[in-house]
Amino acid sequence: MATSAAVQSPESSHRGLVTACTVLATLMQALDTTIANVALPYMQGTFGAAPDQITWVLTSYIIAAAIMTAPVGWLSARYGRKTLFVTCLTGFTVASMLCGLANNLNQMVLFRLLQGAFGAGLVPLSQATMLDLYPLEKRGQAMALWGVGVMVGPVIGPTLGGYLTDVYDWRWVFFINLPFGILGIAGLIIFLKDRSRNATLRFDWIGFGALSLGLAALQLMLDRGELQDWFSSMEIVIEAALAVLGFYLFFVHTATTKKPFIPPRIFRDLNFSAGLLVMFSIGMVLLASSALLAPYLQTLGNYSVAQAGWLMAPRGLGTMVAMLVAGRLSSRMDPRLMMLIGFVMLAESAREMVGWTPDIDAWSLAYTTMLQGAGLGLVFTPLQVIAFGTLPADLRTDGTALFSLVRNVGSSIGVSVASFLLAQNTQIVHAQLAERVTPFNRALQTGGAYLLWNTAAHPGLDALNTEITRQASIIAYMDDFKLMLLVALPPVLLLLLMRKPRIAPASRDHVAVVD
């Protein structure tokens, strides 16, 4: 039987205000993960950039955030959580303003690098603050509030970004962070109490360098793979080799050095280690499904950007409601059971999406996306309770940083794999359907098909090719939705490894006891 004491935090008297500031910081960072996506074509026109150049606006942010997430735990212990939190939020806000003021692509990429580097610490620091702020029996509600920013932010980001770009200008995608950033900074400075710091800590530069190499090479490979035709390109081969080398050196160094910057003992907690794998799968489903839905609705469903954004809104609503419900039930219901229900809902929504056609009615679409969002919410909130319920307090900041890192890597892999399979399967199915377009196919020689797709005339051939491409895309999307279904099922087995944390009835110090 293992125990861990949750000490009453000094800022408990201002718990509501500190909570509001941490959730606000989380929402800002999560929104900026996707809010700039819809503004890319407008930035491309402003800067006169090529399509492969403008993608560096996204790539630079992702790489910087991935690299700087890992050392958050060490930085917090060395300089103090409050100091690091205020520094990260201030840097993120200033970098956002600089992005909005950028005059050329080089400036934009540089400022996005800074924004990603400073923003990397916001999610793990806010989560660690919330975990320390609330005792175990109230932690489910706390994680529900915090999780709304993490999970709903990437979903509503494209909708908000499209609205700001249409109504004002793409620069307002970044300017919107200023008022909220100032409020968050002021609240943290006034109400958040500083923690003890260890000025004698030495930084593990070798471990950090190896991990940075692995993460940067992996992110570059995933982001540029589709553009460069994956492993037929020498660039992608080199990036893949560097990623493998970086991760290999990191794991070997971590296992052999005395004081690595990520403590190996953190992985001895079975709940936390299993939670990392579950979070990886959640990251894949969260952004990959969003990345698939938007183009599906616009290119095949013929919806406008604004209409597609509103049709995706029920997904975010389902996530938010499910999180709040899960937070209420976390102290009365086994979190593992809630996660099981969430995975079942995720699998059912993916099964429904496999049968979609572009003429699906809005109500059915809203129901399915809301079901998927609710499933994500029911998994995410109890996962935080279980994963951190048995983790020692001194490892929480490292744990939250690892959770953020794994979620981001899962999201990157999910989006890249989904995009790659969509493009590849569209080409394969197009070729298979085109094989049947011959002068001997009687279905193309009579009735409406002959009038629309007369293969003897160029307009007819063009119209027929357009329809074949459309049908191939529909089938390719179905295959991607099947992938989402397969990703949602295996993590259920990890629930068998997790143990339920509970509160000892006679304890006043909120002692977590493992069943």
C-alpha positions, 0 to 999 in steps of 0.5 A: 500500500502506497501513500502520498500527502497532498499539502495544503497550498499557501494560495488556497485563500485565493483559490478561485482567482488562481484557478481562473488565471491558470485556466486562462493561461492554458486556454491561450496556449491551447488556442494558439496551437490551431488558431493560426491554421486558417490564417495561413493563406492570408499570411502567405499573401501578405508575405509573398511566401510559397506554400512550403515556406508558409508552413514554417509558421506552424512548424516553428511553433510546434518544434519550439514547444516540443523542445521546451516542454521537457525541461519545465520540471527542472526549470520550476525546481531551479527558479521557482514555479511562480517565477517561471510561470510569470516569465512564460506567460509574459514571454508568450504574450509579448511574442504574440504581439510581435507575431501580429506586428511581423513584416516578413516571413523571417520575422514571423518564424522567429517570433513563432519560435519564441511564442512556442518556447515560452508557451511550452511551460504554460500547460504543465505549470498550470496543471501542476498548480491546480494539482497542488491547489486542490486536495485529492477529493476535489481534484476531479473538478479541478482537472475538469476546469483545467481540461476545458482549456486543453481540450476545447482550445484546439477545437474552437481555435480554427472557428475563432481564427476564421472569424477574426480573420474574416471580420478584422485581419489575420493579425488579430489572431495574435493580438487577441492574446494581449488583454487576456495575457495581461490579466493572467500575468497580473493575477499570477503576480498578485495571488500565486505564492512562490515555492521553494527553489533549489539553486544547487541543481545542475542542468543535464545538458547532454540529456536535454540536447539528445532529447531536443535532437530527437524531438526536433527531427521527429517534428520536422519529419512529420511536418514535411513528410507529405510535402517531400513524399516521405522516405523517397526524399533524402531529407526525410531519411536524414531526419528520421535517422537523427530522430532515432539517434536522438531518442536512443542517446537520451534513453541510454543517457537517462538510464546511466547518468546519476542525475538526469533532468527527467527522473527515471523513478517517475516511470515506476508509478504504474498509474502514471506510466499507463496514463502516458500511453493513454494520453498519447492515444488521446492526443492522436484522436483529438487533433487528427479528427479535427484536422479531418473534419474541417476539410471533409465538411468544406471540400466534400460537404460544400460548407463555407468556412464559417458553416464548417466551424459551427458544425464542429462546435458541438464537438467542443460543447460535448467535451466541455459538458462531459468534463464538468460532469466527470469532475462532479462524479470523480469522487463518487465513481471509479475513474476507470469506469468513466474512462471505459465509458469514454472509450466506448463513446469514442469508438461508437462515434468513429464507427458512425463516421466510417459510414458518413457520406457528404450528404449527411444531415446536420443533426446526425453530424452534430450528434456524432461529433458531440458524442466524440467530444463527450467521449474525449472529456470522459477519458481526459478528466479521470485520467488526470485523477488516476495518473497523478493521484499516486505520483509523489508531489515532488514529481508533479511538475515533471509529470505534467510536462511529460503529459503535455509532451506526449500529448503533443507528440501524439497529436503531431503523429496523428495529424501526419499519419491521417494526412498521409493516408488520406492523400495516398488512399485517395490516389489508390482508390482513384486509380482503381475507379479509373480502371473501369472507365473504358469505352466498353463500360455500358453504364457510361454510355446510357442515360444521365451518365452519358449526358454528364460524363460523355467520354468522347468530349473533354468537358465530359472527361473533366466532369467524370474525373472530378466525380471519380476524385470525389468518390475516391476522397470519400472512401479515403476519409472512411479509411481514416475514420477507421484508423481513429476507431483502431486508435481508440480501442487498444488503450482500454486494455491499459485500464486493467493496469491502473489502480484507483486512488482513494482518500483515507476516511480518517485523514485530515491531510488528504492522504491518497491510498492505492487500492 
